[in-house]
């Protein structure tokens, strides 16, 4: 099937995946108006009146300055390479080659890429792991304090720290004390808030606080994962107390396209403007109320759900009825319910900002059929990975990239140094990073993951020769 055929497919489906505008339903009105005009009229270069994210003049520069002022920060940059490009640019601006950075164990693979690009040494901080769900949770303040006390002596300067808030599944970190404790250590803080952009635009709605309210130095928001913009759009917010805007600008320049899409830049502007409007507040309130009612309805009808701090995430506990989320994903997809994230023990749906009329009835109807056709005794929990302490990569990812390597079966990789990343996508959280030494416990855990998730966790791994 061709890509064009898929894009032209107009069959009604429940699109419970990213982007969260629900196949266009929840796009900002001004962006919808633009897309309804003559095709291609918006495909423009960096004309002087438009400019780009790194220009000091033009419409884009004016928009960025306006949004920075409205959000109470010093600088704002639009991104057209997703949260990935902005996370990488932000981290490269915070640390020099040969320096170390603190990363939570559930950091996105883009940050490992930044370490490789910038010659930085990742120091991994443990995060809680929920064995019944089979995936990581959110960092706690007490956990961070223990990790900071246990930091080993490093061979290089520790330059910066990264936090994830919320996680892919909507679990919120204790973000304010986390930022405070890292600042107390003299470290600038970058927060990956790609899955929590809406938190900054939801005053008084009972959602976790955004890291923008905590004094974090750099915050990256995706504008399609948790905001109703087009795919590949994002925004970077900066406070310049600890990181200079010049450093960020130079870093962005290294990674930024010299021909950014005018359509994607317009999507950034329209999305942020829409989310700062009173109309958006009303829409978000309705969506949250609908999501909470959906959770209550499914719970009453015996559909097993895991709790999340974000009502717009619906996590089906498929393991409770003996089915992996991977099998469940195929079953539901064939019946018109397209989920976001299948995992060995659960299936996560992103409700997003579209209305999804009839979803509750559809899921109530499908769940008994699903159990009848697929149900078995409950699945065993996923053992927590042996990553419950601070771990320093033995080599920086950049120093591994060009060394000779060989591919070995997992059981032969004990005490070898990894030469590649093992990273199920989604969610894009590495289970193994280049430069890490693979001990026996990690080998055993990866073998278990391979048996449960063979399409995503390979049985062969590249290691240094």
C-alpha positions in Angstrom: 0.0 0.0 0.0 1.4 3.4 -1.0 1.8 6.3 1.4 -0.5 8.5 -0.8 -3.2 5.8 -0.6 -3.0 5.7 3.2 -3.1 9.5 3.4 -6.2 9.6 1.1 -7.9 6.9 3.1 -11.1 8.5 4.6 -12.5 5.5 6.3 -13.8 6.5 9.8 -11.4 5.3 12.5 -10.6 6.2 16.1 -7.2 7.8 15.6 -6.0 7.5 19.2 -2.3 8.2 18.4 0.0 11.1 17.6 -0.4 13.7 16.3 -3.1 14.5 18.9 -5.1 16.8 16.6 -7.1 13.6 15.6 -6.4 13.6 11.8 -7.1 17.4 11.6 -10.2 17.8 13.7 -8.5 19.7 16.5 -6.1 21.8 14.5 -6.1 25.5 15.4 -8.8 27.3 13.4 -6.3 29.7 11.7 -4.2 26.8 10.6 -7.2 25.0 9.2 -8.1 28.2 7.2 -4.5 28.3 5.8 -4.7 24.6 4.8 -8.0 25.2 3.0 -6.5 27.7 0.7 -4.9 27.0 -2.7 -2.5 24.0 -2.3 1.1 25.0 -1.9 0.4 28.7 -1.4 2.1 28.4 2.0 5.2 26.7 0.7 7.5 29.7 0.9 11.2 30.4 1.5 12.7 32.6 4.1 11.5 35.9 2.5 12.6 39.0 4.4 9.1 39.6 5.7 8.9 36.1 7.1 12.5 35.3 8.3 13.2 32.2 10.3 13.7 31.1 13.9 17.3 32.4 14.1 16.7 35.7 12.3 16.4 38.9 14.3 13.9 40.4 12.0 10.7 39.2 10.3 7.4 37.7 11.3 8.9 34.7 12.9 11.2 36.7 15.1 8.3 38.9 16.2 6.1 35.9 17.0 8.8 34.3 19.1 9.5 37.5 21.1 5.7 37.9 21.7 5.3 34.3 22.9 8.4 34.5 25.2 6.8 37.6 26.8 3.4 36.0 27.2 4.9 32.9 28.8 7.2 34.9 31.1 10.5 33.6 29.7 13.5 35.2 28.1 13.6 33.5 24.7 11.4 31.3 22.5 12.4 29.4 19.4 10.2 27.5 17.0 11.4 24.1 15.8 10.5 22.3 12.6 12.5 19.1 13.4 10.3 18.0 16.2 11.2 18.0 19.9 14.2 15.9 18.8 16.0 18.7 17.1 15.4 21.2 20.0 16.4 18.7 22.7 19.6 18.0 20.9 20.4 21.7 20.3 19.6 22.5 23.9 21.8 19.9 25.4 24.7 20.8 23.0 24.4 24.4 24.3 24.7 23.3 27.9 27.8 21.1 27.8 31.1 21.1 26.0 32.9 18.0 24.5 34.5 15.9 27.2 32.0 17.1 29.9 29.4 14.9 31.6 25.6 15.4 31.7 23.0 13.8 34.0 20.3 12.0 32.2 17.3 10.1 33.7 17.2 6.4 32.6 14.0 7.1 30.7 15.6 9.9 28.5 14.6 9.9 24.9 17.1 8.5 22.3 17.5 12.0 20.8 19.5 13.0 24.0 21.9 10.0 23.5 22.3 11.3 19.9 23.2 14.7 21.3 25.8 13.1 23.6 27.3 11.4 20.5 27.2 14.6 18.5 28.7 16.7 21.3 31.2 14.2 22.7 29.5 14.2 26.1 29.6 11.5 28.7 26.1 10.4 29.9 25.6 9.7 33.6 22.4 7.8 34.1 20.1 8.4 37.0 17.6 5.6 38.0 13.9 6.1 37.8 11.2 3.9 39.3 10.1 0.9 37.3 6.6 -0.5 37.5 6.9 -4.3 37.0 3.1 -4.7 36.6 3.1 -2.3 33.7 6.5 -3.2 32.3 7.7 0.4 31.9 9.5 3.2 33.8 7.7 5.7 36.0 8.5 9.3 36.9 11.5 10.5 39.0 10.9 11.5 42.6 12.6 14.1 44.6 13.8 11.6 47.2 15.1 9.4 44.4 17.1 12.2 42.9 18.6 13.2 46.3 19.8 9.6 46.8 21.3 9.6 43.3 23.1 12.9 43.8 24.6 11.7 47.1 25.8 8.5 45.3 27.4 10.2 42.3 30.8 8.7 41.7 33.9 10.8 41.1 33.9 11.6 37.4 36.9 12.0 35.2 35.4 15.2 33.8 33.3 18.2 34.7 29.6 17.6 35.3 27.9 20.4 33.2 24.2 20.0 33.1 21.1 17.9 33.9 18.0 16.7 32.0 14.6 15.8 33.4 11.6 14.1 31.8 8.2 15.5 32.8 5.7 13.9 32.2 6.6 10.5 30.8 5.3 9.1 27.6 2.5 7.5 29.7 1.6 10.8 31.4 3.3 10.1 34.8 4.3 13.4 36.3 7.6 13.9 38.0 8.0 15.9 41.3 9.2 18.6 39.0 9.6 21.7 41.3 11.8 20.0 43.9 13.8 18.2 41.2 14.7 21.5 39.5 15.5 23.1 42.9 17.8 20.3 43.9 19.7 20.3 40.6 20.0 24.1 40.7 21.4 23.8 44.3 24.2 21.7 42.8 24.9 24.5 40.4 23.6 22.6 37.4 21.4 24.2 34.6 18.3 22.1 33.9 16.8 21.1 30.6 13.3 19.6 30.8 11.9 17.3 28.1 8.2 18.2 28.4 7.3 16.9 25.0 4.4 14.9 26.3 3.2 17.7 28.6 3.0 20.8 26.5 -0.7 21.2 27.5 0.3 21.5 31.1 1.5 25.0 30.5 -1.8 26.0 29.1 -4.2 24.5 31.6 -4.6 26.8 34.6 -6.7 25.5 37.5 -7.7 22.2 35.7 -6.2 19.8 38.1 -3.3 18.7 35.9 0.4 18.5 37.1 2.3 21.8 37.0 4.4 22.6 33.9 8.2 22.9 34.4 7.9 26.4 33.0 6.5 27.3 36.4 9.6 25.9 38.3 12.4 28.1 36.9 13.8 25.4 34.7 16.5 26.9 32.3 15.4 25.2 29.1 12.1 23.5 28.4 11.1 21.7 25.1 7.5 21.3 24.2 6.3 19.2 21.3 3.5 20.9 19.5 2.0 17.7 18.0 2.5 15.1 20.8 0.6 17.1 23.5 -0.6 20.1 21.6 -2.8 20.4 18.4 -0.1 21.4 15.9 1.2 19.6 12.9 3.7 16.8 13.2 7.4 17.9 13.4 6.6 21.2 15.2 8.0 22.1 18.6 9.1 25.1 20.7 12.1 25.7 23.0 11.7 28.1 25.9 14.7 29.6 27.7 15.6 31.5 30.8 19.0 33.0 30.4 20.2 33.0 34.0 22.5 30.0 33.7 22.7 29.5 29.9 23.3 32.3 27.5 20.9 32.8 24.6 24.0 33.1 22.3 25.0 29.6 23.1 21.6 28.3 22.4 21.3 30.2 19.1 24.7 28.9 17.9 23.7 25.4 18.8 20.4 25.7 17.0 22.2 27.1 14.0 24.3 23.9 13.8 21.1 21.7 13.6 18.5 24.0 12.1 17.5 23.6 8.5 18.5 26.6 6.4 15.1 26.3 4.7 12.5 25.8 7.4 9.0 25.1 6.2 6.8 28.2 6.3 3.8 25.9 6.9 5.4 24.3 10.0 6.5 27.7 11.3 2.9 29.0 10.8 1.7 25.9 12.7 4.0 26.8 15.6 2.5 30.3 15.7 -1.1 29.3 15.3 -0.9 26.5 17.8 0.7 28.7 20.6 -1.7 31.5 19.9 -4.7 29.1 20.0 -3.6 27.6 23.3 -3.3 31.0 24.9 -6.9 31.9 23.9 -10.0 31.7 26.0 -11.6 29.4 23.4 -8.8 26.8 24.0 -9.4 26.9 27.7 -13.0 25.9 27.2 -12.0 23.2 24.7 -9.4 21.7 26.9 -11.8 21.7 29.9 -14.3 19.8 27.8 -11.8 17.3 26.6 -10.5 16.6 30.1 -14.1 16.1 31.4 -14.8 13.8 28.5 -11.6 11.8 29.2 -12.4 11.5 32.9 -15.9 10.3 32.1 -14.5 7.8 29.6 -12.2 6.4 32.3 -15.1 6.1 34.8 -17.3 4.4 32.2 -14.7 1.8 31.2 -13.9 1.1 34.8 -17.6 0.5 35.6 -17.8 -2.0 32.7 -14.8 -4.0 33.9 -12.2 -2.7 31.4 -8.9 -2.9 33.4 -7.0 0.4 33.2 -3.8 1.7 34.7 -3.9 5.2 36.3 -2.0 8.1 34.8 -1.5 11.7 35.9 -2.8 12.8 32.5 -6.5 12.0 31.8 -5.7 12.2 28.0 -3.7 9.0 28.3 -5.7 5.7 28.4 -3.6 2.8 29.4 -5.3 -0.6 28.9 -4.0 -3.3 31.2 -4.0 -6.1 28.6 -1.8 -8.3 30.8 -4.8 -8.7 33.2 -6.6 -10.8 30.6 -3.5 -12.6 29.5 -2.7 -10.7 26.3 0.3 -8.6 25.4 -0.2 -5.1 24.3 1.4 -6.0 21.0 -1.3 -8.6 20.2 -4.0 -6.3 21.5 -2.8 -3.5 19.2 -3.2 -5.7 16.1 -6.6 -6.9 17.2 -8.0 -3.4 17.9 -6.4 -1.9 14.8 -8.2 -4.4 12.7 -11.4 -3.1 14.2 -10.7 0.6 13.7 -9.2 1.6 17.0 -5.6 2.8 16.3 -3.6 3.0 19.5 -0.3 4.9 20.1 2.0 2.6 22.1 1.9 -1.2 22.3 4.1 -2.8 25.0 4.4 -6.4 26.4 1.9 -5.7 29.2 -0.3 -2.8 28.1 -1.6 -0.7 25.3 -1.6 3.1 25.6 -4.2 5.2 23.7 -3.7 9.0 23.3 -7.1 10.6 23.5 -5.7 14.0 22.3 -8.0 16.9 21.6 -10.5 15.5 19.0 -14.0 14.6 20.2 -13.9 10.9 19.3 -17.7 10.6 19.3 -18.9 7.1 20.2 -15.5 5.9 21.6 -16.9 4.8 24.9 -19.6 2.7 23.3 -17.1 1.3 20.8 -14.6 0.2 23.5 -17.4 -1.2 25.7 -18.6 -3.2 22.8 -15.1 -4.5 21.8 -13.7 -5.4 25.2 -16.0 -8.5 25.8 -15.3 -9.7 22.3 -11.6 -9.2 22.8 -11.6 -11.2 26.0 -13.7 -13.9 24.4 -11.3 -14.3 21.4 -8.0 -13.5 23.0 -8.3 -13.8 26.8 -6.1 -16.1 28.8 -4.7 -16.3 32.3 -3.0 -13.0 33.4 0.6 -12.4 32.2 3.6 -12.4 34.6 5.0 -9.0 35.5 8.2 -7.7 33.7 11.2 -7.9 36.0 12.7 -4.5 36.8 15.9 -3.8 34.9 19.2 -3.9 36.9 19.4 -0.1 36.5 18.5 1.0 40.1 21.7 2.9 40.8 23.7 5.7 39.2 25.5 4.4 36.2 28.3 6.0 34.1 28.9 5.0 30.6 32.4 3.5 30.3 33.0 5.3 27.1 31.2 8.3 25.6 28.9 7.4 22.7 31.0 9.5 20.3 34.2 7.6 21.1 32.4 4.3 20.2 30.9 5.3 16.9 34.0 4.7 14.7 35.6 1.8 16.5 35.6 -1.7 15.1 32.7 -3.8 16.2 31.2 -7.2 15.8 27.7 -8.6 16.2 27.1 -11.3 18.9 24.2 -13.2 20.3 23.0 -11.6 23.6 24.2 -14.5 25.7 27.8 -13.8 24.5 27.7 -10.1 25.3 28.5 -10.2 29.0 31.3 -7.9 30.0 31.5 -6.4 26.5 31.0 -2.7 25.6 27.9 -1.9 23.6 28.5 -0.4 20.2 24.8 0.2 19.3 21.6 1.3 21.0 18.8 -1.0 21.8 15.7 1.3 21.7 12.1 0.2 21.2 10.3 2.9 19.2 7.9 4.1 20.3 8.6 5.1 23.1 12.2 5.7 22.1 13.7 5.0 25.5 17.0 3.2 25.2 17.5 0.0 27.0 21.2 -0.1 26.1 23.4 2.8 25.1 26.7 2.8 23.1 29.6 2.9 25.5 27.9 1.0 28.3 29.5 -2.2 29.6 27.0 -5.0 29.5 27.1 -6.9 32.8 25.6 -10.4 33.3 22.5 -9.1 34.9 21.8 -6.7 32.0 22.3 -9.6 29.6 19.7 -11.7 31.4 17.2 -8.8 31.5 17.7 -8.1 27.8 17.2 -11.7 27.0 13.8 -11.6 28.8 12.9 -8.5 26.9 13.8 -10.1 23.6 11.5 -13.1 24.4 8.6 -10.7 25.1 9.4 -8.1 22.5 11.4 -9.8 19.7 10.5 -7.2 17.0 11.9 -4.4 19.1 14.7 -6.0 21.2 17.1 -7.9 19.0 18.7 -11.2 19.9 22.0 -10.0 18.3 23.9 -6.9 19.5 26.9 -5.0 18.2 29.7 -4.8 20.7 33.2 -3.4 20.4 35.7 -5.8 18.9 
